[in-house]
């Protein structure tokens, strides 16, 4: 792996993890049973 690519990946990894985590939370909320927000 090129050093430039490795440095770029290491610097941006925390942001990618947060994006992945919140995307999964949003997906779980959308797929949860319930007709509206109060029922979820």
MARPAKE-405141 format. One record per atom (N, C-alpha, C): residue number from 1; atom name; x, y, z. Coordinates in Angstrom, 3 decimals. Each point is the difference from the previous one (the first is absolute). Layout:
i  at  px  py  pz
NUM  CA  X  Y  Z
...
//
This chain:
i  at  px  py  pz
1  N  0.850  -1.181  0.000
1  CA  -0.850  1.181  0.000
1  C  0.889  1.236  0.000
2  N  -0.382  0.966  -0.805
2  CA  0.776  1.236  -0.073
2  C  -0.121  0.767  1.312
3  N  1.073  0.642  0.420
3  CA  -0.046  0.764  1.263
3  C  -1.038  1.126  -0.018
4  N  -0.185  0.640  -1.171
4  CA  -0.982  1.081  -0.083
4  C  -1.414  -0.532  0.221
5  N  -0.293  -1.144  -0.598
5  CA  -1.320  -0.610  0.134
5  C  -0.242  -0.466  1.428
6  N  1.017  -0.571  0.603
6  CA  -0.126  -0.467  1.382
6  C  -0.249  1.173  0.945
7  N  0.717  1.096  -0.191
7  CA  -0.181  1.181  0.845
7  C  -1.405  0.568  -0.176
8  N  -0.474  0.073  -1.226
8  CA  -1.339  0.507  -0.277
8  C  -1.061  -0.881  0.645
9  N  0.174  -1.295  -0.077
9  CA  -0.953  -0.936  0.588
9  C  -0.012  0.103  1.519
10  N  1.156  0.083  0.614
10  CA  0.085  0.085  1.459
10  C  -0.606  1.305  0.507
11  N  0.207  1.092  -0.716
11  CA  -0.538  1.287  0.434
11  C  -1.516  0.074  -0.139
12  N  -0.568  -0.709  -0.967
12  CA  -1.436  0.081  -0.252
12  C  -0.789  -1.160  0.582
13  N  0.660  -0.966  0.589
13  CA  -0.686  -1.172  0.540
13  C  -1.016  0.344  1.087
14  N  0.286  0.880  0.954
14  CA  -1.023  0.324  1.014
14  C  -1.275  0.573  -0.613
15  N  0.137  0.846  -1.015
15  CA  -1.176  0.571  -0.653
15  C  -0.799  -1.084  -0.711
16  N  0.679  -0.910  -0.648
16  CA  -0.690  -1.085  -0.695
16  C  -0.742  -0.897  0.979
17  N  0.579  -0.246  1.163
17  CA  -0.671  -0.828  1.003
17  C  -1.259  0.682  0.522
18  N  0.059  1.309  0.252
18  CA  -1.182  0.721  0.473
18  C  -1.098  0.007  -1.060
19  N  0.372  0.214  -1.249
19  CA  -0.992  -0.006  -1.080
19  C  -0.656  -1.363  -0.093
20  N  0.782  -1.067  0.084
20  CA  -0.546  -1.351  -0.068
20  C  -0.936  -0.271  1.174
21  N  0.407  0.403  1.192
21  CA  -0.809  -0.236  1.195
21  C  -1.338  0.731  -0.086
22  N  0.021  1.280  -0.350
22  CA  -1.245  0.764  -0.061
22  C  -0.874  -0.442  -1.169
23  N  0.594  -0.477  -1.079
23  CA  -0.798  -0.535  -1.102
23  C  -0.737  -1.256  0.451
24  N  0.671  -0.844  0.772
24  CA  -0.652  -1.208  0.510
24  C  -1.094  0.340  1.002
25  N  0.215  1.005  0.842
25  CA  -1.037  0.429  0.950
25  C  -1.209  0.552  -0.743
26  N  0.223  0.776  -1.030
26  CA  -1.100  0.530  -0.799
26  C  -0.768  -1.094  -0.704
27  N  0.711  -0.986  -0.502
27  CA  -0.656  -1.126  -0.656
27  C  -0.831  -0.791  0.996
28  N  0.509  -0.220  1.184
28  CA  -0.746  -0.730  1.027
28  C  -1.251  0.768  0.395
29  N  0.089  1.319  0.080
29  CA  -1.167  0.815  0.348
29  C  -1.059  -0.069  -1.105
30  N  0.448  0.083  -1.255
30  CA  -0.952  -0.053  -1.110
30  C  -0.689  -1.350  -0.091
31  N  0.714  -1.071  0.307
31  CA  -0.560  -1.342  -0.147
31  C  -0.737  -0.478  1.237
32  N  0.018  0.776  1.077
32  CA  -0.675  -0.405  1.231
32  C  -1.509  -0.008  -0.219
33  N  -0.655  -0.929  0.674
33  CA  -1.451  -0.101  -0.115
33  C  -0.657  1.202  0.667
34  N  -1.093  0.449  -0.565
34  CA  -0.730  1.139  0.558
34  C  -0.423  0.936  -1.106
35  N  -1.170  0.573  0.150
35  CA  -0.542  0.863  -1.045
35  C  0.597  1.403  0.040
36  N  0.312  0.498  1.187
36  CA  0.564  1.340  0.112
36  C  1.097  0.004  1.063
37  N  0.580  1.152  0.245
37  CA  1.140  0.089  0.913
37  C  -0.368  -0.375  1.430
38  N  -1.230  0.265  0.415
38  CA  -0.382  -0.319  1.379
38  C  -0.170  -1.503  0.209
39  N  -0.260  -0.740  -1.061
39  CA  -0.184  -1.446  0.125
39  C  1.325  -0.753  -0.101
40  N  1.040  0.666  -0.416
40  CA  1.291  -0.660  -0.151
40  C  0.689  0.078  1.301
//
